Amino acid sequence: MCQILPISRSTYYAYNEKVMKKDELSDTVVQLFNENQQVYGTRKLKVELAKKNYRVSRRRIASMMRANGLVSVYTIKKYRPHPGAVNEENHPNILSRQFNEKNGMKLS
């Protein structure tokens, strides 16, 4: 076919979209992912699939997750508030403490 059309073989394969087959394994991965509060990643899904007598690589599980748009909750970065300005105010030495600032040892 590539000889009839004036295109190279590599161009054909580069633009040939591989359709991910909807099979029962893909449905099982989606089902397990959703049953476990969308927390499971490829490692835990592989263990769960092994319990159901499926022998699947993590790479294949990851490609199924990508194809179905599944992302584990733990991989999404969450907002954490950052501390404000550092408190470097001078405080009076009310107790007459005598500490060395470098190593925190008490001076006699």
Secondary structure, 3 states (H helix, E strand, C coil): CCCCCCCCHHHHHHHCCCCCCCCHHHHHHHHHHHHCCCCCCHHHHHHHHHHCCCCCCHHHHHHHHHHHCCCCHHHCCCCCCCCCCCCCCCCCCCCCCCECCCCCCECC
